[in-house]
Amino acid sequence: MLQRIIYTLKQTISYRRQLGQIARQQAGIITTQIAGEMLQNYQALILDFDGVLAAHGEIQARADVEMWLDKCFESLGDKPIFILSNKPMPKRIAYFKKRFPSIQFVTGVAKKPYPDGLKHIAKQQGFKPKELVLVDDRLLTGVLASCIAGTEVIYISPAYSNFKKHPLQESFFASLRLLERQILRWF
């Protein structure tokens, strides 16, 4: 864990301008606002789970996000969709196998902000990094991994949350998102 924190801080310094620009330009986007036309230039769509498809700790995507995913399949055709989550819980994987069987979970790679998952997808699919787009809600995990890997990114802010159901967990992640923005100001 300490090694990942040190890595994150070093990479944040290296990519601070790019991270700040993404945070400023893309704030206010939620997942269901991403139109199929925005995704047409990419060969693969990569999604985080927590905050992007549902609130933290949930097993399945929100109902409106499920409808959005159905539209993505229509607009993307046979282009692959992946889930790259730092929490690939077996129940989530089972839900996706049943509801969205063509969506692949990426497992067995280092957690974000390490770019391993994104690099794995690019290599496995034979795509250039710029042909991939990651949708993520955390600046210093997914967005940073995308900057390091050279993929495109769509930053979701505000993230989906459910403070009523998971007050401590959601408060923790809301605090992290606020801290991420503050850290970028310091650098």
KABELTA-V700738 format. One line per field, one symbol per residue. phi: phi as a letter, one per 40 degrees, with the letter a starting at -180 (. if undefined). psi: psi as a letter, one per 40 degrees, with the letter a starting at -180 (. if undefined). burial: 1 if it has 24 or more other C-alpha atoms within 12 Angstrom, else 0. A space follows every 50 residues. Layout:
phi = ???
psi = ???
burial = ???
//
This chain:
phi = .cccccddccccccbdcccccccccbcgcbdccccdccbccbcabbbcbc gbbacdgccbccdccdcccdccdcccgcccbbbbbcbccdccdcdccccb cccbccbgbccccdcdcccccdcccgbcdccbbbbabbccbcccdccccg ccabccacccaacccbcccccccccccccdccdcccc
psi = ddddddddddddddeddddddddddeiehideehidddedeieihhhich dddiiheidiiidddddddddddddebehihihgieggiddddddddddg dehhhhifiiihehedddddddddefiideeihhhiehdecdddddddee iiihhhhiihigdddgdddddddddddddddddddd.
burial = 00000001101100110111011001101111110000100111111111 11111111011100100111011001001111111111000110010001 00111100011111111111110000001111111111111111111111 1111111111100000000100110010011001000
//
